[in-house]
C-alpha cells in the first residue's frame, strides 16, 4: 500500500515538473482550466442548455448498457435541487439521443423550514415523504410499518 502511495506522489511530482513554465514555477490546475475557457462561446444562462452542454461533452453510452435504478432521499433538503438536477440530466440525455441510463424514485425529503416543505410538496410527486427533521426521519426508519 505504501509503495502505491509513493508511486502516486512521485507521479504527481513529475506531473508538476512537466507543467512548470520557463521560470520554474508550477502551473496551477486553475490556470490550466482558464486556458481551456473559450472567449468565443456565449455564456450559458439557461439551465436546460447547461445540462445539454454537459451531456454533449461525453461519449454516448453503450446502447445495451444496464439501466440503473436510483432511490433518492435528501436531508436538509432546501428546495431538493438534486432531484431537479436528475430530472434535467434525464431530459438532456434524451435530447442528445443518449437513451435512458437511469431512473430514480424520490423517497423522502427532510426539511425543517415550512415554506421549503411547501415548495417540495408543490413541485415533487405526491408519494414523496417529507420529514420535519432528522429525528422524525430516524424514528420513521425504525417503524416497520412505514414503507418508502
PENORZI-V414805 format. One record per pair of residues at least 6 apart in sequence whose C-alpha atoms are under 6 Angstrom apart, sorted by sequence separation. I is the first residue (numbers start at 1). GAP is how many residues later the second one is. If there is no record, write none. Layout:
i = (I;I)
gap = (GAP;GAP)
This chain:
i = (20;131;19;20;19;16;108;110;112;107;108;109;110;111;112;108;110;111;110;77;69;71;77;67;68;69;70;71;72;73;75;76;77;67;69;72;73;74;75;76;73;60;78;52;51;107)
gap = (6;6;7;7;8;10;20;20;20;21;21;21;21;21;21;22;22;22;23;32;33;33;33;34;34;34;34;34;34;34;34;34;34;35;35;35;35;35;35;35;36;38;38;40;41;41)
